[in-house]
Amino acid sequence: TYDPSAVSPKGALGLTQMMPFLVRYYGFTTEEFVQCVPCQIRLAAYHFTTLLKRYGGRHDLALLAYNGNLKPSQAHYVLKIHKVIHVAQTKELRRPPSARQI
C-alpha cells in the first residue's frame, strides 16, 4: 500500500520522499505537502526536471541528486569521469588493429 503521509527514517516525506527543507523551499508546509498527493507528484516532477537541467539531461545524476546522494561538487567529478571514459572508448574505436590482433 502507498502512504502519502509516510516518513522515512531519514525524514523524507510522502509518496515522493522529498526532504522537508525542499518542501519548504518550494513554498509548502510539511503538513499541506503530506495531505496533498497531487502536490507531492507535481513538486517531485518539477524538482526532478530542475535536476535534469542542472546535470545536463543526465538521468543517472539527476536521480542520484534527487535521492540526496550527489552533491554539486561530486557531479562535476562524475561528469569528468564519464567524459574521460567516453574519450578513451572513442580513441579505442579509432585505433588501428595491432599486428597481434590481425
Secondary structure, DSSP 8 states (H G I E B T S, - for coil): ---TT-B-TT--BTTTTB-HHHHHHTT--HHHHHH-HHHHHHHHHHHHHHHHHHTTT-HHHHHHHHTT---HHHHHHHHHHHHHHHHHHHHHHHS---GGG-
